[in-house]
Amino acid sequence: MPKRGYHHGNLRQALVDAALQLIESKGPTGFTLSEAAKQAGVTPAAVYRHFEGREDLIAEAARQGYEIFADLMQYAYDKGQPSALASFEATGRAYLAFARKYPGHYIAMFESGISVNRTPELAAVATRARGVMEQAAHDLSQHIPPEKRPPASMFSAHIWAMSHGVVELFARNSPGSQSPFPPEDLLESGIGVYLRGLGLITPDT
């Protein structure tokens, strides 16, 4: 079996890529390090030169996922500027788009049981991703009277939870959870209801 990682000088990334494919097809606990090594074209012993174990490998997949996620969220936020409302709504849609385009990363980040505090690097990039949504929430909350204004962290957490719920229940083909509406429509209408309740968009007449 050719040692592709050695030849290309990027064994670490080859193992992460292999793990992402296995996570997507078998789940975060459904594969072994030996399987990841085989898929990457190296011996199982070679894995331990870069990772202490499977959880360490999954944590690196999650870290890379958060890097992509944070960049995507930032792009969505920037694209919505200078409208605070457009930026806020765009970050919610970006969550759904990320889950669909990067399922292996998404599972490693949110379904593997790996703590974001496992490494300083993982914690830092996860904080950066959350920070973009909190900034979008903070911008929009300035349009709410101070006495009625929720903390930006709570505001963003509500939308994060709504986005996550739509992804988990309806965008990732959960058994028995087919929705009569497209996930994008569910998320859009849910955010709309939430923002109307805060008086940020005009109620339907």
Backbone bond lengths (Angstrom), bond angles and torsions (degrees), N, CA, C in turn:
res aa  C-N    CA-C-N  psi(-1)  N-CA   C-N-CA  omega(-1)  CA-C   N-CA-C  phi
1 M - - - 1.465 - - 1.529 109.02 -
2 P 1.304 118.81 127.75 1.464 120.58 -177.16 1.527 111.42 -68.60
3 K 1.289 115.39 138.50 1.459 121.10 179.11 1.533 108.56 -87.51
4 R 1.327 116.48 78.08 1.459 121.28 -173.42 1.523 111.36 -60.53
5 G 1.334 116.38 -40.46 1.450 118.62 -177.80 1.511 112.31 -60.74
6 Y 1.360 116.13 -42.03 1.447 120.02 179.89 1.524 111.03 -66.71
7 H 1.321 116.43 -44.84 1.457 119.97 -177.01 1.522 111.64 -62.36
8 H 1.327 116.87 -39.08 1.453 119.89 -176.74 1.527 112.22 -91.55
9 G 1.314 116.62 -2.69 1.456 119.75 178.47 1.507 113.74 67.09
10 N 1.331 117.56 23.57 1.461 120.02 -177.97 1.521 110.25 -139.78
11 L 1.307 115.47 50.05 1.461 120.26 -177.99 1.520 111.64 -61.84
12 R 1.322 117.04 -40.52 1.467 120.24 -178.17 1.525 110.76 -57.11
13 Q 1.338 116.91 -47.89 1.450 119.71 -179.34 1.520 111.73 -69.84
14 A 1.325 117.35 -33.91 1.460 120.24 177.55 1.530 110.36 -61.45
15 L 1.324 116.69 -37.39 1.465 120.90 178.22 1.530 111.36 -69.64
16 V 1.328 116.71 -39.16 1.461 120.15 177.03 1.525 110.01 -63.45
17 D 1.330 116.89 -44.85 1.466 120.52 179.72 1.524 111.09 -61.64
18 A 1.331 115.98 -40.29 1.464 120.00 177.91 1.528 110.19 -64.40
19 A 1.326 116.06 -42.73 1.462 120.22 179.64 1.529 111.16 -62.45
20 L 1.315 116.95 -39.67 1.469 120.48 179.97 1.526 110.98 -61.77
21 Q 1.313 116.97 -41.43 1.469 120.41 178.36 1.523 110.61 -65.14
22 L 1.329 116.14 -41.72 1.464 120.49 -179.51 1.525 111.15 -69.59
23 I 1.322 117.16 -38.56 1.467 121.12 177.28 1.518 110.02 -60.68
24 E 1.324 115.71 -42.87 1.461 120.29 -178.69 1.523 111.94 -66.15
25 S 1.332 116.44 -38.80 1.469 119.98 -175.79 1.524 113.72 -88.53
26 K 1.342 117.31 -30.11 1.457 120.60 -173.33 1.524 114.61 -122.31
27 G 1.324 116.72 -7.12 1.457 119.33 -176.57 1.520 110.88 89.28
28 P 1.338 118.19 163.19 1.460 121.65 -175.20 1.521 114.91 -68.03
29 T 1.337 117.71 -19.41 1.470 119.78 178.93 1.527 111.70 -112.13
30 G 1.338 116.62 8.68 1.457 119.94 -174.61 1.506 115.26 -97.15
31 F 1.326 117.11 10.36 1.461 119.07 179.94 1.526 109.91 -138.90
32 T 1.305 115.48 161.98 1.461 121.18 179.40 1.523 110.02 -110.32
33 L 1.316 115.43 165.15 1.462 119.61 175.66 1.518 111.03 -62.67
34 S 1.320 115.92 -32.82 1.467 119.58 178.33 1.523 110.83 -62.93
35 E 1.324 116.80 -39.57 1.463 120.37 177.71 1.520 110.93 -65.36
36 A 1.323 116.61 -41.73 1.466 120.14 178.30 1.525 110.37 -62.90
37 A 1.336 116.00 -41.63 1.460 120.18 179.05 1.530 110.96 -63.74
38 K 1.323 115.93 -43.87 1.456 119.93 -179.76 1.521 111.18 -61.62
39 Q 1.328 115.87 -42.38 1.462 119.62 -179.37 1.524 111.15 -67.53
40 A 1.331 116.45 -31.76 1.470 120.62 178.46 1.519 111.72 -81.44
41 G 1.337 117.39 -10.69 1.455 121.24 177.95 1.513 114.44 82.43
42 V 1.351 116.42 31.14 1.460 120.32 179.00 1.524 109.21 -132.09
43 T 1.303 116.40 171.03 1.461 120.82 177.55 1.518 109.73 -79.24
44 P 1.341 117.61 153.05 1.468 119.70 178.17 1.524 113.19 -55.85
45 A 1.324 116.91 -35.03 1.466 119.50 -179.02 1.520 111.69 -63.21
46 A 1.332 116.89 -29.70 1.460 120.38 -178.26 1.524 112.11 -66.38
47 V 1.326 116.67 -26.98 1.464 120.19 -179.06 1.522 110.57 -59.31
48 Y 1.322 116.49 -38.56 1.458 120.47 -173.24 1.526 113.05 -73.48
49 R 1.315 117.17 -5.69 1.459 119.23 172.16 1.527 110.86 -74.09
50 H 1.328 116.00 -18.58 1.464 120.49 -175.08 1.521 113.33 -122.21
51 F 1.337 117.44 -27.89 1.462 120.55 -175.99 1.523 110.29 -136.38
52 E 1.340 115.59 140.99 1.458 119.75 -178.81 1.521 112.02 -74.41
53 G 1.322 116.85 -26.33 1.460 120.68 -178.95 1.514 109.67 -176.71
54 R 1.324 115.72 -173.20 1.458 120.27 -177.16 1.522 112.04 -62.19
55 E 1.323 117.56 -41.58 1.464 119.64 -178.93 1.523 111.49 -63.52
56 D 1.313 116.09 -35.88 1.459 120.52 177.51 1.531 110.30 -64.80
57 L 1.312 116.05 -39.95 1.469 121.50 177.76 1.535 110.70 -65.74
58 I 1.326 116.70 -44.35 1.462 120.53 179.11 1.527 110.53 -65.41
59 A 1.329 117.12 -36.82 1.465 120.70 178.65 1.521 111.18 -61.86
60 E 1.327 116.67 -37.45 1.465 119.38 177.66 1.522 110.87 -69.47
61 A 1.335 116.72 -37.23 1.470 119.99 175.00 1.529 109.90 -62.24
62 A 1.334 116.79 -40.13 1.459 121.18 178.49 1.521 110.94 -65.82
63 R 1.328 116.29 -41.56 1.474 119.59 179.45 1.526 110.76 -60.76
64 Q 1.327 116.19 -45.23 1.455 119.46 178.90 1.530 110.59 -64.50
65 G 1.330 116.60 -36.01 1.452 120.64 177.05 1.517 111.56 -62.86
66 Y 1.330 116.92 -43.73 1.457 120.20 178.92 1.525 111.58 -64.55
67 E 1.328 117.16 -32.55 1.466 120.11 176.71 1.533 109.81 -62.51
68 I 1.331 116.16 -47.13 1.463 120.95 178.79 1.526 109.51 -63.80
69 F 1.324 115.64 -45.19 1.464 122.39 -177.86 1.529 110.97 -60.40
70 A 1.324 116.54 -47.32 1.461 120.75 -179.22 1.525 110.90 -62.36
71 D 1.323 116.51 -41.94 1.469 120.23 178.93 1.526 110.56 -64.54
72 L 1.331 116.48 -41.09 1.460 120.61 179.95 1.534 110.74 -65.78
73 M 1.321 116.32 -42.31 1.460 120.48 178.14 1.528 110.84 -63.23
74 Q 1.332 115.97 -41.51 1.467 119.65 179.35 1.523 110.82 -64.40
75 Y 1.330 115.97 -41.44 1.465 120.31 178.00 1.530 110.53 -61.18
76 A 1.327 116.36 -43.85 1.463 120.74 -179.89 1.524 110.28 -63.38
77 Y 1.316 116.05 -44.06 1.469 120.42 179.25 1.525 110.89 -60.71
78 D 1.333 115.86 -47.91 1.460 120.46 -177.90 1.528 111.40 -64.09
79 K 1.331 115.85 -37.55 1.463 119.82 -178.40 1.524 111.43 -65.52
80 G 1.329 116.90 -30.30 1.457 120.64 -179.32 1.517 114.32 -80.07
81 Q 1.326 116.71 -14.35 1.460 120.32 -179.04 1.532 111.03 -66.11
82 P 1.337 119.06 148.37 1.468 126.08 8.76 1.526 113.75 -91.41
83 S 1.328 118.07 10.97 1.455 120.54 -178.95 1.527 110.65 -83.24
84 A 1.315 116.34 118.80 1.472 120.38 178.53 1.518 110.49 -62.70
85 L 1.337 116.58 -37.73 1.461 120.41 -179.78 1.523 110.98 -66.82
86 A 1.321 117.34 -45.93 1.467 121.00 -179.61 1.524 110.87 -63.23
87 S 1.317 117.37 -40.13 1.467 120.77 179.14 1.523 111.30 -64.59
88 F 1.326 115.77 -42.64 1.457 120.31 -179.11 1.528 110.58 -63.91
89 E 1.321 116.52 -47.76 1.464 120.13 179.94 1.524 111.24 -63.99
90 A 1.332 117.28 -35.63 1.462 121.26 -179.25 1.521 111.66 -65.75
91 T 1.330 117.67 -36.34 1.459 119.22 179.38 1.527 110.74 -67.64
92 G 1.324 117.31 -34.32 1.467 119.71 176.26 1.513 111.22 -64.57
93 R 1.338 116.74 -44.39 1.464 120.40 179.03 1.525 111.47 -66.03
94 A 1.333 116.32 -33.30 1.467 120.36 -179.55 1.526 111.33 -62.78
95 Y 1.319 116.57 -32.70 1.466 121.14 178.48 1.529 110.11 -60.45
96 L 1.316 115.37 -48.42 1.461 121.12 -179.70 1.521 110.80 -64.68
97 A 1.316 116.97 -41.87 1.460 121.24 -180.00 1.528 110.80 -62.91
98 F 1.322 116.93 -40.49 1.459 120.93 179.36 1.523 111.05 -63.46
99 A 1.329 116.47 -46.88 1.465 120.36 -178.39 1.525 111.61 -59.34
100 R 1.313 116.72 -35.41 1.461 120.27 -178.89 1.524 112.37 -76.25
101 K 1.318 116.27 -38.98 1.466 119.87 -174.97 1.514 112.51 -82.76
102 Y 1.327 117.96 -29.10 1.465 121.50 -175.69 1.532 110.40 -126.90
103 P 1.327 118.25 63.48 1.474 119.50 -175.22 1.519 113.86 -62.50
104 G 1.329 117.95 -36.75 1.462 119.63 179.39 1.515 111.73 -63.94
105 H 1.313 115.90 -45.54 1.462 120.34 177.52 1.532 110.63 -62.74
106 Y 1.332 115.40 -43.83 1.467 120.23 -178.41 1.529 110.44 -58.27
107 I 1.325 116.76 -46.31 1.468 120.54 -179.60 1.524 110.34 -63.66
108 A 1.329 117.13 -43.24 1.464 120.54 179.16 1.525 111.02 -60.63
109 M 1.330 116.03 -37.60 1.463 121.01 -177.77 1.518 113.31 -74.71
110 F 1.342 116.52 -43.88 1.459 120.27 -167.03 1.531 115.47 -116.47
111 E 1.315 118.48 -11.58 1.463 119.54 -174.80 1.524 113.97 -126.55
112 S 1.310 117.60 3.63 1.459 120.24 -174.98 1.522 113.32 -92.51
113 G 1.335 116.46 -13.73 1.461 119.33 -176.21 1.515 113.24 82.28
114 I 1.340 117.09 3.06 1.461 120.89 178.40 1.530 108.85 -77.67
115 S 1.313 117.10 126.87 1.457 121.57 -179.99 1.524 110.37 -71.92
116 V 1.335 115.89 140.91 1.464 118.97 176.22 1.529 110.62 -67.43
117 N 1.324 116.73 -14.45 1.462 120.59 178.91 1.520 112.52 -94.94
118 R 1.321 116.43 13.38 1.470 119.50 -178.94 1.527 111.49 -62.34
119 T 1.337 116.05 -39.18 1.462 120.37 175.99 1.522 108.61 -135.07
120 P 1.325 117.81 154.58 1.473 120.07 177.46 1.530 111.87 -60.28
121 E 1.330 116.47 -36.07 1.464 120.33 -178.60 1.526 111.13 -66.26
122 L 1.322 116.48 -42.28 1.460 120.85 178.86 1.524 110.05 -66.31
123 A 1.316 117.03 -42.99 1.464 120.93 179.71 1.524 110.88 -62.01
124 A 1.329 116.72 -40.79 1.462 120.68 -176.72 1.523 111.57 -65.58
125 V 1.319 117.09 -44.19 1.465 118.75 -176.49 1.529 110.78 -75.19
126 A 1.327 117.85 -31.71 1.463 120.45 175.17 1.527 110.09 -65.18
127 T 1.318 116.42 -39.46 1.463 120.94 176.98 1.524 110.86 -64.45
128 R 1.330 116.43 -38.24 1.463 120.29 178.44 1.524 110.62 -63.19
129 A 1.328 116.73 -41.98 1.471 120.50 179.83 1.526 110.69 -64.30
130 R 1.332 116.72 -46.27 1.466 120.06 178.63 1.522 111.28 -63.72
131 G 1.326 115.05 -33.08 1.453 119.89 -178.05 1.514 113.49 -63.49
132 V 1.330 116.73 -33.57 1.462 119.83 179.62 1.523 109.89 -64.77
133 M 1.336 117.03 -46.12 1.462 119.75 -179.84 1.526 110.74 -67.29
134 E 1.312 117.02 -37.02 1.463 119.43 177.88 1.526 111.14 -65.71
135 Q 1.332 117.07 -35.98 1.459 119.81 177.50 1.520 110.32 -65.49
136 A 1.352 115.36 -42.28 1.465 119.61 178.04 1.528 110.20 -62.25
137 A 1.329 116.85 -40.34 1.466 120.81 178.79 1.525 110.77 -67.36
138 H 1.321 116.59 -40.69 1.469 120.49 179.14 1.515 110.62 -61.84
139 D 1.329 116.69 -44.80 1.468 119.99 -179.96 1.529 110.84 -58.38
140 L 1.334 114.82 -46.13 1.458 119.16 -176.33 1.528 111.63 -71.05
141 S 1.319 116.48 -34.10 1.470 119.58 -177.03 1.521 112.61 -67.88
142 Q 1.329 117.04 -17.01 1.460 119.39 178.98 1.530 111.45 -66.34
143 H 1.327 116.37 -15.20 1.461 120.79 178.02 1.537 112.12 -88.08
144 I 1.331 116.60 1.67 1.461 121.96 178.07 1.524 108.32 -102.63
145 P 1.341 118.98 136.96 1.465 120.07 177.37 1.533 110.31 -54.19
146 P 1.317 117.98 138.84 1.470 121.25 -175.83 1.523 114.78 -50.01
147 E 1.323 116.20 -38.87 1.472 119.01 -177.24 1.523 112.81 -71.07
148 K 1.333 118.20 -15.40 1.462 122.23 179.29 1.528 112.31 -111.60
149 R 1.305 116.58 3.16 1.461 121.84 -171.51 1.530 112.06 -83.55
150 P 1.343 118.25 119.47 1.470 119.39 175.54 1.524 109.70 -75.58
151 P 1.331 117.96 156.29 1.465 119.62 175.14 1.533 109.61 -58.54
152 A 1.319 116.35 143.50 1.470 120.04 -178.99 1.520 111.35 -57.81
153 S 1.347 117.17 -35.62 1.466 120.09 -179.00 1.525 110.87 -65.92
154 M 1.346 117.20 -36.01 1.462 120.64 177.07 1.525 110.19 -71.65
155 F 1.305 116.19 -43.94 1.460 123.87 178.64 1.537 109.55 -53.99
156 S 1.329 116.18 -52.33 1.466 120.27 -177.80 1.522 111.39 -69.33
157 A 1.346 117.02 -33.82 1.461 120.18 179.34 1.524 111.07 -64.29
158 H 1.329 117.04 -36.59 1.463 119.82 177.70 1.526 110.94 -61.86
159 I 1.332 117.01 -45.96 1.465 120.48 -179.25 1.522 110.66 -69.84
160 W 1.334 116.92 -37.35 1.473 120.49 177.16 1.528 109.01 -60.50
161 A 1.333 116.33 -45.07 1.465 120.17 -179.36 1.522 111.38 -64.72
162 M 1.320 116.68 -40.35 1.454 120.18 178.25 1.531 110.62 -64.54
163 S 1.319 116.66 -44.68 1.462 121.22 179.04 1.525 110.48 -61.68
164 H 1.331 115.87 -45.07 1.461 121.03 -179.11 1.521 110.70 -62.99
165 G 1.330 116.41 -41.66 1.458 119.80 179.80 1.511 112.70 -63.67
166 V 1.327 117.11 -42.21 1.466 120.35 178.26 1.518 109.96 -63.29
167 V 1.332 116.89 -42.37 1.462 120.28 178.84 1.521 110.78 -61.51
168 E 1.328 116.14 -50.72 1.463 120.40 -174.90 1.528 112.46 -65.61
169 L 1.298 117.02 -41.35 1.465 119.94 -174.12 1.522 113.82 -85.31
170 F 1.337 116.62 -34.51 1.454 117.88 -169.28 1.522 116.60 -128.12
171 A 1.320 118.18 -14.44 1.466 119.57 -176.12 1.514 113.52 -103.83
172 R 1.336 117.07 -7.69 1.469 119.24 -178.04 1.520 111.44 -120.86
173 N 1.334 115.34 25.26 1.462 121.33 173.42 1.521 113.42 56.50
174 S 1.339 115.65 43.46 1.460 119.68 175.77 1.531 109.13 -62.29
175 P 1.329 118.05 133.57 1.465 120.55 -177.86 1.525 112.14 -56.46
176 G 1.326 115.94 131.31 1.454 120.75 175.89 1.509 114.82 74.11
177 S 1.322 117.37 11.95 1.467 120.07 -175.33 1.525 112.21 -122.17
178 Q 1.315 116.46 34.77 1.455 119.31 178.51 1.527 110.31 -71.09
179 S 1.295 116.50 132.46 1.456 121.64 179.68 1.521 110.04 -99.37
180 P 1.340 117.85 145.38 1.457 120.03 175.38 1.524 112.52 -73.94
181 F 1.350 116.32 -3.90 1.464 121.05 -178.52 1.533 109.74 -122.55
182 P 1.312 118.18 147.42 1.469 120.46 175.42 1.528 110.06 -60.99
183 P 1.341 117.83 143.91 1.459 120.16 179.82 1.526 112.93 -54.43
184 E 1.350 116.66 -38.00 1.460 119.87 179.57 1.533 111.34 -59.77
185 D 1.347 115.86 -40.93 1.461 119.86 179.96 1.526 111.47 -68.47
186 L 1.324 116.11 -39.20 1.466 119.43 178.43 1.528 110.74 -61.61
187 L 1.321 115.54 -45.50 1.462 119.09 -178.44 1.521 110.85 -67.17
188 E 1.332 116.28 -43.52 1.463 120.56 -178.87 1.532 110.87 -60.94
189 S 1.338 116.23 -46.25 1.464 119.24 -178.59 1.524 111.15 -69.54
190 G 1.338 116.65 -36.06 1.462 119.78 178.53 1.517 111.90 -64.20
191 I 1.326 116.60 -44.03 1.462 120.48 177.03 1.527 109.83 -63.05
192 G 1.345 115.43 -38.82 1.460 119.41 178.75 1.518 112.26 -60.59
193 V 1.326 116.83 -46.07 1.465 121.40 178.44 1.530 110.32 -59.75
194 Y 1.317 116.05 -43.85 1.461 121.46 -179.07 1.533 110.95 -62.56
195 L 1.322 116.01 -46.74 1.462 119.69 -177.69 1.526 111.98 -69.59
196 R 1.332 117.17 -33.59 1.470 119.48 175.29 1.529 110.31 -63.72
197 G 1.322 115.40 -39.61 1.455 119.50 179.50 1.530 112.63 -61.97
198 L 1.333 115.72 -28.05 1.466 120.19 177.55 1.523 112.21 -90.82
199 G 1.334 115.90 -0.18 1.462 120.41 179.26 1.502 114.11 75.73
200 L 1.344 116.92 20.19 1.461 120.59 -175.85 1.517 113.32 -89.50
201 I 1.330 117.19 -19.74 1.449 120.08 173.28 1.519 107.83 -133.09
202 T 1.306 115.21 154.28 1.455 120.61 -174.95 1.519 111.43 -68.10
203 P 1.324 118.89 132.87 1.467 120.48 177.14 1.515 111.24 -61.60
204 D 1.345 115.51 149.02 1.465 119.78 175.90 1.518 109.63 -65.30
205 T 1.321 116.03 142.91 1.465 119.28 178.61 1.502 110.37 -115.96
